[in-house]
């Protein structure tokens, strides 16, 4: 399987269901909002995989810091595949809504990644049942680096009166997490964008979710992406906005 097909695995199926859920909110209470993902990394810096976003009543936590990653989080953290996460999330409540925000890729043949200095957007219809916002994306190139909010109530979208307030925040390098599911060997054959051609190919780590230690000096990652060292200074990674659609 090619790099394009396995990073994109699950994305095609996920995209097919997106149109159906965009209009799930009731017409009387719905608000149309736009989710925008800006990759703030420098050129030759970190790339974001297609960005999973979810809306819920505060009854969903993506992970617990210091505990083992769920199977669905493992797949997005290791391979950038959002489909297992979508299935697990949507099975929890009929009131939930989610989608995958895609970018322009890094080449005409690339999957819909979000490269440095580019943006990706998607529009949703929400109502007061979608009180909170969650997100997740793999960091490329890495073995199992990802970003995502631990607590489901971190980002409130509606106030106590049911008025949409949205959210706008920046994720920096020190917030990148290690899923603890794959050893950080940074070997090209185990890292997407460096040479990995099949999903789930790295050495199983059996660890827990922790702060990512950073990339290896002189390793394959920095050889190919010299500005990917997110431990150097204040490394701006992503700006995430949920705001009323224009």
C-alpha positions as CSV (number, residue, x, y, z in Angstrom):
1,X,0.0,0.0,0.0
2,X,1.4,3.4,-0.9
3,X,2.1,6.2,1.5
4,X,-0.8,8.1,0.0
5,X,-3.3,5.3,0.4
6,X,-2.5,4.3,3.9
7,X,-2.4,7.9,5.3
8,X,-5.7,8.4,3.5
9,X,-7.1,5.1,4.7
10,X,-10.4,5.7,6.3
11,X,-10.5,9.3,5.2
12,X,-12.5,8.5,2.0
13,X,-15.1,6.7,4.0
14,X,-15.1,9.4,6.6
15,X,-15.7,12.1,4.0
16,X,-18.6,10.2,2.5
17,X,-20.6,10.5,5.7
18,X,-19.7,14.2,6.3
19,X,-22.3,15.6,4.0
20,X,-25.0,13.7,5.8
21,X,-24.2,15.0,9.2
22,X,-23.7,18.7,8.3
23,X,-27.4,19.2,8.3
24,X,-28.3,17.1,11.4
25,X,-29.0,20.1,13.6
26,X,-32.6,21.4,13.8
27,X,-33.4,24.4,11.6
28,X,-34.9,26.3,14.6
29,X,-31.7,26.3,16.7
30,X,-28.9,25.7,14.2
31,X,-26.0,28.0,13.7
32,X,-23.6,27.6,10.8
33,X,-19.9,27.7,11.9
34,X,-16.6,27.3,10.2
35,X,-13.7,25.4,11.7
36,X,-10.3,26.7,10.5
37,X,-7.0,25.0,11.0
38,X,-3.9,27.1,10.4
39,X,-0.6,25.2,10.3
40,X,1.8,27.8,11.9
41,X,5.0,25.7,11.5
42,X,7.9,27.1,9.6
43,X,8.8,25.9,6.1
44,X,10.3,22.4,6.3
45,X,8.6,22.1,9.6
46,X,5.8,19.9,10.9
47,X,2.9,18.7,8.8
48,X,-0.6,18.0,10.2
49,X,-2.7,15.0,9.1
50,X,-6.4,15.5,8.1
51,X,-7.8,17.0,11.3
52,X,-10.5,15.2,13.2
53,X,-13.0,17.6,15.0
54,X,-15.9,16.6,17.2
55,X,-18.8,18.5,18.8
56,X,-20.5,17.1,21.9
57,X,-22.2,17.8,25.3
58,X,-19.0,17.5,27.3
59,X,-19.4,13.8,27.7
60,X,-16.4,12.8,25.7
61,X,-12.7,12.7,26.7
62,X,-10.2,11.8,23.9
63,X,-7.6,10.3,26.3
64,X,-6.3,10.3,29.9
65,X,-2.7,11.6,30.3
66,X,-0.5,8.8,31.8
67,X,-2.8,6.0,30.6
68,X,-2.7,3.8,27.5
69,X,-4.1,5.2,24.3
70,X,-7.4,3.7,23.0
71,X,-7.2,1.7,19.8
72,X,-8.8,4.5,17.8
73,X,-6.4,7.1,19.1
74,X,-3.5,4.8,18.3
75,X,-4.6,4.7,14.6
76,X,-4.7,8.4,14.3
77,X,-1.4,8.9,16.2
78,X,0.5,6.3,14.3
79,X,-1.0,6.5,10.8
80,X,-3.2,9.6,10.6
81,X,-6.3,7.5,10.1
82,X,-9.3,9.2,11.6
83,X,-12.0,6.7,10.7
84,X,-11.7,4.4,13.9
85,X,-11.9,7.6,16.0
86,X,-15.0,8.8,14.1
87,X,-16.7,5.4,14.6
88,X,-16.0,5.3,18.3
89,X,-17.0,8.9,18.9
90,X,-20.3,8.8,17.0
91,X,-21.3,5.5,18.6
92,X,-21.4,7.3,22.0
93,X,-24.3,9.6,21.5
94,X,-26.8,10.4,18.8
95,X,-26.3,14.1,19.7
96,X,-22.7,14.2,18.6
97,X,-21.4,15.6,15.4
98,X,-17.9,15.2,13.8
99,X,-15.9,15.6,10.6
100,X,-12.4,15.6,9.1
101,X,-10.9,18.9,8.0
102,X,-8.6,18.4,5.1
103,X,-5.8,20.4,3.6
104,X,-4.2,20.8,0.1
105,X,-1.5,18.2,0.6
106,X,2.2,18.6,0.0
107,X,2.1,17.6,-3.7
108,X,-0.5,16.8,-6.3
109,X,-0.2,13.1,-5.4
110,X,-0.3,13.7,-1.7
111,X,-3.2,12.8,0.7
112,X,-5.0,15.9,2.0
113,X,-2.4,16.9,4.6
114,X,-2.1,20.4,6.1
115,X,1.5,21.6,5.4
116,X,3.3,24.5,7.1
117,X,1.8,28.0,6.3
118,X,-1.4,26.6,4.9
119,X,-5.0,26.6,6.2
120,X,-7.9,24.2,5.9
121,X,-11.6,24.9,6.6
122,X,-14.9,23.0,7.0
123,X,-18.4,24.2,7.7
124,X,-20.8,22.6,10.2
125,X,-24.3,23.3,11.5
126,X,-24.4,23.1,15.3
127,X,-27.1,23.6,18.0
128,X,-27.0,23.9,21.8
129,X,-26.4,20.1,22.2
130,X,-23.0,20.6,20.7
131,X,-21.7,22.5,23.7
132,X,-18.0,21.5,23.4
133,X,-15.3,21.0,20.9
134,X,-12.6,18.3,20.6
135,X,-9.9,17.7,18.1
136,X,-7.0,15.3,17.1
137,X,-4.3,15.2,14.5
138,X,-1.1,13.2,13.9
139,X,2.2,15.2,13.7
140,X,4.3,14.4,10.7
141,X,6.9,13.2,10.5
142,X,6.8,11.1,13.7
143,X,6.2,7.6,14.9
144,X,3.2,8.4,17.1
145,X,3.2,12.1,17.9
146,X,-0.2,13.8,18.0
147,X,-2.1,16.8,19.3
148,X,-5.6,16.8,20.9
149,X,-7.4,18.0,24.0
150,X,-7.6,15.6,26.9
151,X,-10.7,17.0,28.6
152,X,-13.9,17.2,26.7
153,X,-14.9,20.4,28.4
154,X,-11.8,22.4,27.5
155,X,-13.4,24.4,24.7
156,X,-17.0,25.6,25.2
157,X,-18.9,26.8,22.2
158,X,-22.2,28.0,23.7
159,X,-22.8,30.1,26.8
160,X,-25.4,29.5,29.5
161,X,-28.0,31.3,27.4
162,X,-27.5,29.1,24.4
163,X,-25.6,31.8,22.5
164,X,-22.7,30.7,20.3
165,X,-19.4,32.0,21.6
166,X,-16.9,29.9,19.6
167,X,-13.3,29.3,20.4
168,X,-9.9,30.4,19.0
169,X,-6.6,29.1,20.4
170,X,-3.0,28.2,19.4
171,X,-1.2,24.9,20.0
172,X,2.5,25.1,20.5
173,X,5.3,22.5,20.3
174,X,5.4,21.8,24.0
175,X,1.8,20.5,23.8
176,X,2.7,17.7,21.3
177,X,2.0,14.3,22.9
178,X,3.5,10.8,22.4
179,X,0.8,8.2,22.2
180,X,3.1,5.6,23.8
181,X,2.0,3.0,21.2
182,X,5.1,2.9,18.9
183,X,8.8,3.2,19.7
184,X,10.3,6.5,18.6
185,X,13.0,4.9,16.4
186,X,12.5,7.5,13.6
187,X,13.4,4.9,11.1
188,X,12.3,5.9,7.7
189,X,10.4,2.7,7.1
190,X,8.3,3.4,10.3
191,X,7.6,7.1,9.7
192,X,5.0,8.5,7.3
193,X,6.5,11.0,4.8
194,X,10.0,9.5,5.3
195,X,9.4,6.0,3.8
196,X,6.7,4.1,5.6
197,X,4.5,2.3,3.1
198,X,2.2,0.2,5.3
199,X,0.1,1.1,8.4
200,X,1.1,-0.1,11.9
201,X,4.7,-1.1,11.0
202,X,6.7,0.3,13.9
203,X,7.8,-1.5,17.0
204,X,5.0,-1.7,19.6
205,X,6.0,0.3,22.7
206,X,3.2,-0.6,25.2
207,X,3.6,2.7,27.0
208,X,1.2,5.5,28.0
209,X,0.3,8.9,26.7
210,X,3.0,11.4,27.7
211,X,4.6,14.7,26.6
212,X,6.6,14.0,23.4
213,X,10.4,14.1,24.1
214,X,11.2,15.6,20.7
215,X,12.9,14.5,17.6
216,X,16.4,13.0,17.6
217,X,19.3,15.3,16.7
218,X,20.9,14.1,13.5
219,X,18.1,11.6,12.8
220,X,16.1,10.9,9.7
221,X,13.3,13.3,10.7
222,X,15.6,16.4,10.9
223,X,17.5,15.3,7.9
224,X,14.3,15.5,5.8
225,X,12.5,18.2,7.7
226,X,15.2,20.5,9.2
227,X,12.7,22.8,10.9
228,X,10.7,20.0,12.6
229,X,12.5,20.3,16.0
230,X,9.5,21.6,18.1
231,X,11.5,21.7,21.3
232,X,13.4,24.7,20.2
233,X,12.0,27.8,21.8
234,X,8.3,28.7,21.4
235,X,7.3,26.6,18.4
236,X,3.9,27.7,17.0
237,X,2.2,24.7,15.5
238,X,-1.5,25.3,14.9
239,X,-4.2,27.9,15.3
240,X,-7.6,26.4,15.7
241,X,-10.8,28.5,15.3
242,X,-14.5,27.7,15.5
243,X,-16.5,30.8,14.5
244,X,-19.7,31.8,12.9
245,X,-19.6,31.2,9.1
246,X,-19.6,34.4,7.0
